[in-house]
Amino acid sequence: MARSREVIEAVSDVPGQLPGAWGAKSVTRNRPAAGSERYRWGRGTLALLLLAGISGCVSMPFQAGEPEVDLGPPLEIPNVAADLDGIRLVAIPAGDVHALIALSGQKQLLDVVLRRDGHSDRTVVAHYERLTEFDAAVDQSGTVHALINEQHWLLQGGAWVRSEKTPWAAAGIAGVQHVRLVPGAPRLIWCFEVQGKAVGAPLRLDWVEFGSGGGGGRGMGGVIPWLTRGFRTVFVSETADGYGPWVVVEPHDLGDTSVGPAAADSQGNISTVYLRSRPGVVSEFQHEIRFARIPGNLLHADSGPPGATVPASPPALTVIAFDGGTPWVHGFVDPNPAATYFYPVAVDPQSGTTLVGQSLARGGRLADVPRYPGDALVGWSTAPGGDDSFHAIGGLEKDRVQYMRFAHGAWSAPITIDDQAPSILHRTAAVVGTGQGTAVAVWRRNASLMARWIQLRVQ
């Protein structure tokens, strides 16, 4: 272990090694040479993201057979997909699944409860004017939480009620953005971005473009210097007394950290993908998508290891630094946080094994998972299935919704669960595991949402 002035870090010399208690910090920027070709966001960068490999990968066998599952009959949820803003699936201990559906045309959030007997119930949770934040999760008590535009809603006694309890309200901090709830943890974990000043981030100088130069040109504009502390991603867990410390991703660095997909195991250890970037038109900063495993005990500690706490505003707020996500994809400019969503994250609740896109984090190693030919899991939704298995739903062929199962270190061949769906988008296809090898898949078919139970066949 090497002690720095501000935070304890675990540094690994093993290629592909996952973070330990504090994470392995990358010290190489790999800045592009002056005048070299830079990847612009769009198709070129998307191709880069999908084809980028991880050093130290371990190959795995490919399982060509179809998954040993039984499909339940299709269930139609009519008149909800034409103006769909998004969908989140939450499985509760009783075995039912809550499909939280945001509808832009009706400006409302629906809760559709899917039951094994094929019946469903529909309830309006809340109304909204414009959707900026949307997520849902369940805690260890079985309470379903919904987040919509920083409003926190709870399902209590069969009715949805508004709660004023949020970590930023408790800390007296405003201006949070990109709020998420982390699924899988025993206690509710919040993830959001906050201004760097609130968590002790250093000042930096950015060069910011002003004026108009339509079509990508500079026009009559120019650049001006801008002093800022940027923003950082924060994870906060609920506790018996309120909230634990704010665990901040890379607060000491000059770069921003942007919220990406995250999930947790039953011990509250978080696996996440995030974007590390720095805005500005004059910058040699290396933008990276990073993967991190954040120990759950940090979210409940009064203070971290020596040097880990960070000065915060207000001072009463306890902030613990997490430095050192593993670089995942790098070498591009014009960063877009949405890029991280090409890497869905699913975590096995018991082992903590993590599926990140097409790569697996298990036993301290990163390994590529063999792909079905031509597939990169773009637009797919994944969920844990227990015993280090995972469910996935998406589309490999036009007009087909397909299901695959990852088990014993390899993917099954895909099976079709709907051949009448005109398109699949990552925000309109979702899958959730309910335990004992059971899953529920939901996808869009024209103006309806379709749902189907998937049951692992008992040998």
C-alpha positions in Angstrom: 0.0 0.0 0.0 1.3 3.5 -0.8 0.2 6.5 1.2 -0.3 9.7 -0.6 -0.8 13.0 1.1 -4.6 13.0 0.8 -5.8 9.5 0.2 -4.7 5.9 0.6 -4.6 4.0 -2.7 -4.0 0.4 -3.7 -1.8 0.3 -6.8 -1.7 -2.8 -8.9 1.0 -3.8 -11.4 -1.2 -6.6 -12.8 -2.8 -5.7 -16.1 -6.6 -5.7 -15.8 -6.5 -5.9 -12.0 -9.6 -4.6 -10.4 -9.6 -2.0 -7.6 -9.0 -3.2 -4.1 -10.3 -1.4 -1.1 -9.4 2.0 -2.6 -8.9 1.3 -6.2 -6.0 1.4 -8.6 -5.3 4.9 -9.8 -4.3 5.5 -13.4 -1.4 7.9 -13.7 -0.9 7.8 -17.5 -2.9 10.4 -19.4 -2.0 9.0 -22.9 -2.6 12.4 -24.4 -2.9 12.5 -28.2 0.0 14.1 -30.0 -0.4 17.6 -31.3 -2.0 17.5 -34.7 -3.1 13.9 -34.4 -6.5 12.8 -35.5 -9.0 12.9 -32.6 -12.1 10.8 -32.4 -15.3 12.9 -32.7 -18.4 11.9 -30.9 -20.8 10.1 -33.3 -20.4 6.9 -35.3 -16.7 6.9 -35.2 -16.5 7.2 -31.4 -19.4 4.7 -31.0 -17.4 2.2 -33.0 -14.4 2.9 -30.8 -16.3 2.3 -27.7 -17.8 -0.9 -28.9 -14.5 -2.3 -30.2 -12.2 -1.2 -27.5 -10.6 -4.0 -25.5 -9.2 -4.3 -22.0 -5.6 -5.3 -21.5 -5.0 -8.5 -19.5 -8.2 -10.1 -20.8 -8.8 -13.8 -20.2 -10.6 -15.7 -22.9 -13.6 -17.9 -22.0 -15.4 -20.8 -23.8 -18.5 -20.0 -25.9 -21.7 -21.9 -25.1 -23.7 -22.3 -28.3 -26.8 -24.0 -27.0 -30.1 -22.2 -26.3 -30.9 -21.3 -22.7 -32.7 -23.9 -20.6 -35.7 -21.6 -19.8 -39.5 -21.7 -20.2 -41.3 -18.7 -21.5 -44.6 -17.5 -20.0 -47.4 -16.1 -22.3 -46.9 -12.6 -23.5 -48.7 -9.9 -21.4 -49.8 -6.7 -23.2 -49.7 -3.3 -21.4 -51.7 -1.2 -23.9 -51.6 2.6 -24.6 -48.4 3.3 -22.8 -45.5 3.1 -25.3 -46.4 5.8 -27.9 -45.1 8.6 -25.7 -42.7 6.6 -23.6 -40.0 8.6 -21.7 -38.5 5.6 -20.0 -39.1 2.4 -18.0 -37.6 0.9 -14.8 -38.3 -2.5 -13.5 -38.2 -3.4 -9.7 -38.7 -6.9 -8.3 -40.0 -7.1 -4.8 -39.5 -10.0 -2.3 -43.2 -11.1 -2.7 -42.3 -12.0 -6.3 -44.2 -9.3 -8.2 -42.5 -6.8 -10.5 -43.2 -3.1 -10.6 -42.8 -1.5 -14.0 -42.4 2.2 -13.5 -43.3 3.9 -16.8 -42.8 7.6 -17.6 -45.1 9.0 -20.2 -44.3 12.3 -21.8 -47.6 12.8 -23.6 -49.7 12.3 -20.4 -46.9 13.8 -18.3 -47.3 11.2 -15.6 -45.4 8.3 -14.0 -47.3 5.0 -13.9 -46.7 2.0 -11.7 -47.8 -1.2 -13.4 -47.6 -4.3 -11.2 -46.9 -7.5 -13.1 -48.0 -10.7 -11.5 -47.2 -14.3 -12.3 -50.9 -15.1 -12.9 -50.9 -12.8 -15.9 -52.8 -10.0 -14.2 -51.6 -6.4 -13.8 -52.6 -3.4 -11.8 -52.0 0.2 -12.9 -51.6 3.3 -10.6 -50.6 6.9 -11.3 -47.6 7.8 -9.1 -47.1 11.4 -10.0 -47.4 14.1 -12.7 -44.6 16.1 -14.2 -44.1 18.8 -16.8 -40.7 17.8 -18.2 -38.7 14.7 -17.3 -35.1 15.3 -16.2 -34.5 12.6 -13.6 -36.1 9.1 -13.4 -35.2 6.0 -11.6 -36.6 3.3 -9.2 -35.2 0.8 -6.6 -36.3 -1.4 -3.7 -34.7 -1.5 -0.3 -34.3 -4.5 2.1 -37.7 -3.9 3.7 -39.4 -4.3 0.4 -40.3 -0.7 0.0 -40.3 0.5 -3.6 -38.8 4.0 -4.2 -39.3 6.1 -7.3 -37.3 9.2 -8.3 -38.8 11.7 -10.7 -37.2 15.2 -11.2 -35.5 15.1 -7.7 -38.9 14.1 -6.1 -38.7 11.1 -3.9 -41.8 8.8 -3.8 -42.4 5.8 -1.6 -44.9 2.9 -2.0 -46.3 2.5 1.5 -49.4 0.6 2.5 -50.3 0.1 -1.2 -50.3 3.9 -1.9 -47.6 6.2 -3.3 -46.6 9.1 -1.0 -44.2 11.9 -1.5 -41.1 12.0 0.7 -39.1 15.1 1.4 -36.1 13.0 2.5 -33.1 13.3 0.2 -29.4 13.4 1.0 -28.9 16.8 -0.5 -31.8 18.3 1.4 -30.5 16.8 4.6 -27.1 18.4 3.9 -28.5 21.7 2.8 -26.9 21.5 -0.7 -28.7 22.6 -3.8 -27.9 22.2 -7.5 -27.5 18.4 -7.7 -28.2 16.8 -11.1 -28.4 13.4 -12.9 -29.8 11.7 -9.8 -29.9 7.9 -9.8 -30.8 5.1 -7.4 -28.4 2.1 -7.2 -30.3 -1.2 -7.4 -29.3 -4.3 -5.4 -28.1 -2.7 -2.2 -29.7 -3.6 1.1 -30.2 0.1 2.0 -31.2 2.7 -0.6 -28.1 4.2 -2.2 -28.3 7.5 -4.1 -26.0 8.6 -6.9 -25.8 12.1 -8.3 -23.5 14.9 -9.5 -22.8 17.9 -7.3 -20.8 21.1 -7.7 -17.1 20.5 -7.0 -17.0 23.3 -4.4 -19.3 21.3 -2.1 -16.9 18.4 -1.9 -13.5 20.1 -1.8 -12.6 19.8 -5.5 -9.6 22.1 -6.6 -10.0 25.1 -8.7 -9.0 24.8 -12.4 -8.8 27.0 -15.5 -11.0 26.0 -18.4 -11.1 27.8 -21.8 -14.7 28.1 -22.8 -16.1 29.0 -26.2 -18.5 31.9 -26.6 -20.4 33.5 -29.5 -22.0 31.7 -32.4 -20.4 29.9 -35.2 -23.1 27.8 -36.8 -22.3 24.6 -38.5 -19.4 23.9 -36.1 -17.4 27.0 -37.2 -16.1 29.6 -34.8 -18.0 32.6 -36.4 -17.5 35.8 -34.5 -16.9 34.0 -31.2 -13.8 33.1 -29.3 -12.6 31.6 -26.1 -12.4 33.0 -22.6 -10.7 31.7 -19.4 -13.1 30.3 -16.8 -12.3 29.4 -13.2 -14.3 26.5 -11.9 -14.3 23.4 -9.6 -16.4 21.4 -12.0 -18.7 18.7 -10.7 -18.2 15.2 -9.2 -20.2 12.0 -8.9 -21.3 11.2 -5.3 -22.7 8.0 -3.7 -24.7 8.3 -0.5 -26.4 5.5 1.4 -29.3 5.7 3.7 -28.6 4.6 7.3 -30.7 4.0 10.4 -29.9 7.5 11.5 -30.3 9.3 8.2 -27.4 9.2 5.7 -23.8 8.0 5.7 -20.8 10.0 4.4 -20.7 11.3 0.8 -18.3 9.1 -1.1 -17.0 11.3 -3.9 -15.4 9.9 -7.1 -12.0 11.5 -7.8 -12.5 14.8 -5.9 -8.8 15.6 -6.0 -8.3 15.4 -9.8 -9.0 18.4 -12.1 -11.5 16.4 -14.2 -15.2 16.1 -13.8 -16.8 12.7 -13.1 -20.2 12.0 -14.6 -22.8 9.5 -13.4 -23.1 6.3 -15.3 -24.8 2.9 -14.8 -24.3 1.4 -11.3 -25.5 -1.6 -9.3 -24.6 -3.1 -6.0 -24.4 -6.6 -4.3 -26.2 -7.6 -1.1 -23.3 -6.2 1.0 -23.7 -2.7 -0.6 -20.5 -2.9 -2.7 -21.0 -0.8 -5.8 -19.9 -1.5 -9.3 -20.1 1.5 -11.6 -19.1 2.9 -14.9 -18.5 6.7 -15.1 -17.1 9.3 -17.4 -14.0 11.2 -16.4 -13.8 14.4 -18.6 -13.0 18.0 -18.7 -14.9 20.5 -20.8 -13.3 23.4 -22.8 -12.2 23.9 -26.4 -8.5 24.2 -25.5 -7.7 21.1 -23.6 -5.3 18.2 -23.8 -7.2 16.4 -21.0 -7.7 12.7 -21.6 -11.4 11.8 -21.4 -12.0 8.3 -20.2 -14.8 5.9 -19.4 -13.8 4.2 -16.1 -15.0 1.2 -14.1 -14.9 1.2 -10.3 -15.8 -1.1 -7.4 -16.6 1.0 -4.4 -16.5 -0.9 -1.0 -19.8 -0.7 0.8 -18.2 -0.1 4.1 -17.1 3.4 2.9 -20.8 4.4 2.7 -21.4 3.7 6.3 -18.1 4.8 7.9 -17.9 7.9 10.0 -14.5 8.6 8.4 -12.3 6.8 5.9 -8.7 5.7 6.3 -6.2 8.4 7.3 -6.1 11.2 4.7 -9.3 10.1 3.0 -11.7 12.7 4.3 -12.1 15.9 2.2 -13.0 19.4 3.3 -16.6 20.0 2.5 -19.1 22.9 2.3 -21.0 22.8 4.7 -18.2 21.7 7.0 -20.5 19.3 8.9 -20.8 17.1 5.8 -18.5 14.1 5.9 -16.9 13.5 2.5 -14.7 10.5 1.7 -12.6 10.3 -1.5 -12.7 7.4 -3.8 -9.8 7.7 -6.3 -8.9 5.3 -8.9 -11.4 3.8 -11.3 -9.8 1.5 -13.8 -9.6 3.1 -17.3 -12.0 1.4 -19.6 -12.2 3.4 -22.9 -10.2 6.5 -23.7 -8.7 8.6 -26.4 -11.7 10.8 -27.5 -12.8 14.4 -27.2 -16.3 16.0 -27.1 -17.3 13.8 -24.2 -20.9 12.7 -23.8 -21.9 11.1 -20.5 -24.5 9.1 -22.4 -21.7 7.0 -23.8 -21.4 5.2 -20.5 -24.9 3.7 -21.1 -23.5 1.5 -23.8 -22.1 -0.5 -20.9 -25.0 -1.8 -18.8 -23.9 -2.9 -15.3 -25.4 -6.0 -13.5 -24.0 -7.4 -10.2 -24.5 -10.9 -8.7 -26.0 -10.2 -5.3 -23.9 -12.8 -3.4 -20.5 -13.0 -5.2 -20.3 -9.4 -6.4 -19.4 -10.7 -9.9 -20.1 -7.9 -12.3 -21.1 -7.9 -15.9 -20.2 -4.6 -17.6 -21.3 -4.6 -21.2 -19.4 -7.6 -22.7 -16.8 -7.8 -20.0 -16.8 -9.6 -16.6 -15.2 -8.5 -13.3 -14.7 -11.5 -11.1 -12.0 -12.6 -8.7 -10.1 -9.4 -9.1 -9.7 -9.8 -12.9 -11.3 -8.2 -16.0 -12.1 -10.6 -18.8 -13.8 -10.4 -22.1 -16.9 -12.5 -22.4 -17.3 -14.2 -25.8 -19.9 -12.4 -27.9 -22.6 -13.9 -30.0 -21.4 -13.1 -33.5 -21.9 -9.5 -34.5 -23.3 -8.5 -31.1 -21.9 -5.9 -28.7 -24.9 -5.7 -26.4 -25.7 -2.2 -27.7 -29.2 -1.3 -26.5 -29.4 -4.4 -24.3 -30.6 -4.6 -20.7 -28.9 -7.0 -18.3 -29.8 -8.3 -14.8 -28.4 -10.8 -12.3 -29.8 -14.3 -12.3 -28.1 -15.7 -9.3 -25.1 -18.1 -9.0 -23.0 -15.8 -11.3 -25.5 -16.0 -14.1 -27.1 -13.0 -15.9 -30.2 -12.3 -18.0 -30.0 -10.1 -21.2 -32.8 -8.8 -23.4 -32.3 -6.9 -26.7 -32.3 -7.4 -30.4 -29.7 -9.0 -32.7 -32.1 -9.2 -35.7 -34.5 -6.7 -37.1 -38.0 -6.8 -35.6 -37.1 -9.4 -33.1 -36.7 -9.2 -29.3 -34.3 -11.8 -28.1 -33.2 -13.2 -24.8 -29.8 -14.6 -23.8 -28.5 -16.1 -20.6 -24.9 -15.9 -19.3 -24.0 -18.9 -17.1 -20.9 -21.1 -16.4 -18.7 -18.4 -18.0 -20.4 -18.1 -21.4 -23.4 -16.8 -23.2 -26.2 -19.0 -24.5 -27.4 -18.6 -28.1 -30.3 -16.1 -28.3 -33.9 -17.1 -28.4 -36.7 -15.0 -29.8 -39.4 -13.9 -27.4 -41.2 -11.5 -29.8 -41.0 -11.4 -33.6 -43.4 -8.4 -34.1 -41.5 -5.6 -32.4 -40.4 -3.0 -35.0 -37.5 -1.5 -33.0 -35.5 -1.9 -29.8 -34.0 1.0 -28.0 -32.0 0.7 -24.8 -34.5 2.8 -22.8 -37.6 0.8 -24.0 -36.4 -2.8 -23.3 -35.6 -4.0 -19.8 -35.2 -7.1 -17.8 -35.1 -7.8 -14.1 -34.3 -10.9 -12.1 -36.7 -12.0 -9.4 -34.7 -14.8 -7.9 -34.6 -18.6 -8.3 -33.7 -18.2 -12.0 -36.8 -16.2 -12.8 -36.8 -13.0 -14.8 -39.3 -10.6 -16.3 -38.6 -8.9 -19.7 -40.5 -5.8 -20.9 -40.2 -4.3 -24.3 -42.0 -2.0 -26.7 -44.3 -3.2 -29.5 -45.8 -0.2 -31.4 -48.1 1.7 -28.9 -48.0 -1.1 -26.3 -45.5 -2.5 -23.9 -45.2 -6.3 -23.8 -44.0 -8.3 -20.8 -43.0 -12.0 -20.4 -42.0 -14.1 -17.4 -38.9 -16.3 -18.0 -38.3 -19.3 -15.8 -35.1 -21.3 -15.5 -36.0 -24.9 -16.4 -35.4 -27.3 -13.4 -33.1 -30.2 -14.4 
